[in-house]
Amino acid sequence: MKTILFHGPSGSGKDTQVDLLVDKYEFENIGTGEMFRTMYKEADLEAIKAYSYWSKGKFVPNDLVYSMLNRWIEKFDEQYNWAFVSVVREVGQIPMFDRLLKSHNRTLDYFVHFTLSEQAAIERMSLRTVCPYCDTTYHSIYKVEKVKGYCDKCGTKLIQREDDQPEKIKSRLEEYNRTISPILEVYRKRGVLIEIDATPSIEAIHKEVVTKLGL
Ligand SMILES: [Zn+2]
């Protein structure tokens, strides 16, 4: 059983890569996004507390995140490989993550970091449009609409999300790099860091992941 932590900026396609591993290599996908949503729906008291932060776009305190994660993890199969996604977002969470793994008799095999240049991030995301009515997304290289500027499904005029504008992408990536670099440093020293360029195609990146993880 392998235990892998995946990280990457938005637009790096890390979720797609983890989904491929789940489909082909018996991985459990363990992330805080689904945890917050599911536990909140279940009216979990800590999730309700966490919601008061995340609904305002604020960081949920480390203790609260890990208290929830320690319970959330119980639902996953111990016999499977575990893929954690973005569960260490700041240095203070590293010892918490270590303890969580130890309590399940696991150690981290690899920290896989998907890297994306500013140019690649902008190229990938600023070419994305979305239908404000049915939420279908389009991309002017990878998924082109039939009538330029209008939704294939419902004919609504497509828009660009505010988050997908180049200036927003740039500042988001800078912020990401600033927060992730001390974390990368820790895992590099431990000798478990693998960096993978997220610019090539989904299939090419998947092949590299499989090779580097020895699957
Ligand atoms: Zn539409």
Residues whose N, C-alpha, C, O or C-beta is under 5 A from the ligand:
A	BS01	ZN	C131 Y133 C134 C151 K153 C154 G155 T156
